[in-house]
Amino acid sequence: MTRSVIVTGGFGVLGNAVAELFASRGDKVTRIDYAATASAPIAGTLDIGGIDLTDTEATKGALAKVVAAHGGIDVLVNVAGGFAWETLEDGDLATWSKMQSMNLMTNATITQLALPELKKSAAGRIVNIGAGGAVKAGMGMGAYAASKSGVHRMTEALAEELAGSTVTVNAVLPSIIDTPTNRADMADADFSQWVSPGAVAKVIAFLASDDAASISGALLPVSRGS
């Protein structure tokens, strides 16, 4: 069955890997991103750039384009987000608001607005991106971890809220993802211990599959694999 799949943050490294995997399996994929354009196209994919996912009206407009083009929404993968490292003592309190906006409110906004279409699906799926680093926060990780912990709690609460529906809600909790940015920021790290975007994408695809129909409210660590 061909499904309508939305990947937020779809122009980034992880979002692109997720979108490519779903597209390769025959799904109708939409990438939604804050950036205006993607660095590279994916054949057959609908790209909607320049969307602030904390803006309700802009998000409604993007979702309307998806429904018009693909007939509905079956899968929502919330990849959009960001990262900041700074200590509380020396950092900027505005970073805490920024992390909440980028990581939690983008997710909450599009999820709430997509729910009517997801609930029409015979097998609606929501997969969020949490963080292994939000289970126990290290130094400098407070603002980021707090926002990702919010994603964890929202995942659990929404799974219970939708328990009587056809929609499941889960989150993957990656460790450090092997991206060019992370390699540049942590040049002395052992990259072999990181998880690849493709490996995370495969776990997301599983949670969006029929085989995972009995799983909802799970926070699934993803810490290895290339």
C-alpha positions in Angstrom: 0.0 0.0 0.0 1.3 3.4 -1.0 1.3 5.8 1.9 1.5 9.6 2.3 4.5 10.3 4.5 5.6 13.7 5.9 9.2 14.2 7.1 9.8 17.5 8.9 13.3 18.8 8.8 13.5 16.8 5.6 16.2 18.9 4.0 18.8 18.0 6.7 21.0 15.0 6.9 18.7 12.7 9.0 15.5 14.0 7.4 16.9 13.4 3.9 17.9 9.8 4.9 14.4 9.1 6.2 12.8 10.6 3.1 15.0 8.6 0.8 14.2 5.4 2.5 10.4 5.9 2.5 10.6 7.0 -1.2 12.6 4.0 -2.1 9.8 1.8 -0.7 7.2 3.4 -2.9 5.6 5.9 -0.5 4.5 9.4 -1.5 6.9 11.5 0.5 6.8 15.2 1.5 9.7 17.0 2.9 8.9 20.1 5.0 11.7 22.3 6.2 12.5 25.8 7.5 15.2 26.1 4.8 13.9 27.6 1.6 15.3 24.8 -0.7 16.8 21.3 -0.4 20.4 20.8 -1.3 19.5 17.9 -3.5 16.1 16.6 -4.8 14.7 13.2 -4.3 12.8 11.9 -7.3 9.0 12.0 -6.9 9.2 13.8 -3.5 7.1 16.9 -2.7 9.3 19.6 -1.2 7.8 22.5 0.9 10.5 24.9 2.1 10.4 28.1 4.1 8.0 26.8 6.7 8.3 27.9 10.3 6.6 24.9 12.1 5.9 27.0 15.1 3.6 29.2 12.9 0.2 27.7 13.0 -1.1 29.2 9.7 2.1 28.4 7.8 1.9 24.8 9.0 -1.8 24.6 8.1 -0.9 25.8 4.6 1.9 23.2 4.2 -0.4 20.4 5.3 -3.2 21.5 2.9 -0.6 21.2 0.1 0.2 17.6 1.2 -3.4 16.5 1.4 -4.2 18.1 -2.0 -1.2 16.4 -3.6 -1.2 13.0 -1.8 -4.8 12.5 -0.7 -4.2 12.5 3.1 -1.5 11.8 5.7 -0.6 8.4 6.9 2.8 8.9 8.5 4.4 11.9 10.2 8.1 11.8 11.1 9.1 14.8 13.2 12.8 15.3 12.5 12.9 19.1 12.6 14.9 20.5 15.5 18.3 21.9 16.6 21.1 21.6 19.1 23.0 24.0 21.4 25.7 23.3 23.9 26.2 25.8 26.7 26.4 25.8 30.4 23.7 27.6 32.4 26.2 29.7 34.3 27.8 31.2 31.2 25.0 30.7 28.7 22.1 32.8 27.4 18.7 32.1 28.9 17.3 32.7 25.4 18.8 29.4 24.4 16.3 27.6 26.6 13.4 29.2 24.8 15.0 28.6 21.4 15.5 24.8 22.1 11.9 24.5 23.3 10.7 26.2 20.1 12.9 24.2 17.7 12.6 20.8 19.3 9.3 20.7 21.0 6.9 23.3 19.6 7.7 22.5 16.0 6.7 18.9 16.8 3.6 19.8 18.8 2.3 22.2 16.3 2.4 20.1 13.2 1.3 17.0 15.1 -1.8 18.7 16.5 -2.7 20.0 13.0 -2.1 16.7 11.2 -4.1 14.6 13.7 -7.4 14.9 11.8 -5.8 13.4 8.7 -3.7 10.9 10.6 -6.8 9.6 12.3 -8.5 9.0 9.0 -5.7 6.6 8.0 -6.2 2.9 8.5 -2.7 2.8 10.1 -1.6 6.3 11.1 1.9 6.6 12.5 3.7 9.4 14.3 7.5 8.9 14.9 9.3 11.6 16.9 13.0 12.2 17.3 14.0 12.3 21.0 17.5 12.0 22.2 19.6 9.5 24.2 21.2 12.6 25.8 17.9 13.7 27.2 17.6 10.5 29.4 20.5 11.9 31.5 21.8 15.3 30.6 25.5 16.0 30.7 27.2 19.3 31.3 26.1 22.0 28.7 23.2 19.8 27.6 20.5 21.3 29.9 18.6 23.4 27.4 18.7 20.8 24.6 17.9 17.8 26.9 15.0 19.7 28.5 13.4 20.3 25.1 14.0 16.7 24.0 12.7 15.4 27.3 9.5 17.3 26.4 9.3 15.4 23.2 9.6 12.1 25.2 6.8 13.1 27.5 4.6 14.4 24.6 5.1 11.0 22.9 4.0 9.1 25.9 1.0 11.3 26.6 -0.2 11.4 23.0 0.1 7.6 22.7 -2.4 7.3 25.6 -4.6 10.0 24.2 -4.8 8.1 20.9 -5.1 4.6 22.4 -8.6 4.1 21.0 -7.6 5.2 17.5 -5.7 3.7 14.5 -2.7 6.0 15.2 0.4 4.9 17.1 3.0 7.4 18.5 6.6 6.5 19.3 10.0 8.1 19.5 13.5 7.1 18.6 16.3 8.2 20.9 19.5 8.3 18.9 22.9 8.6 20.5 25.3 10.8 18.5 24.4 10.7 14.9 27.3 10.6 12.4 26.8 13.8 10.4 29.3 16.2 8.9 28.4 18.9 11.5 28.9 16.5 14.4 32.3 15.4 13.0 33.4 19.0 12.7 32.2 19.9 16.2 33.7 16.8 17.8 36.8 16.2 15.7 38.6 14.1 18.3 35.7 11.7 18.9 35.6 8.0 17.9 33.2 8.2 15.0 32.9 4.4 14.9 30.8 4.5 18.0 28.2 6.8 16.4 25.0 5.8 14.7 24.5 6.6 11.0 21.5 8.5 9.7 20.6 5.4 7.6 20.5 3.2 10.6 18.2 5.6 12.5 16.0 5.8 9.3 15.5 2.1 9.3 14.3 2.1 12.9 11.9 4.9 12.1 10.6 3.0 9.0 10.0 -0.1 11.2 8.0 2.0 13.7 5.9 3.3 10.8 5.3 -0.2 9.5 2.4 -2.7 10.0 4.8 -4.9 11.9 4.9 -2.2 14.6 1.2 -1.8 14.9 1.2 -3.1 18.5 3.9 -0.6 19.7 2.8 2.8 20.9 4.3 5.1 23.6 7.7 3.6 23.2 11.0 5.5 23.6 13.4 3.4 21.6 17.2 3.9 22.0 19.1 3.8 18.8 22.8 3.7 19.6 24.7 1.7 17.0 24.7 0.7 13.3 25.9 2.0 10.0 
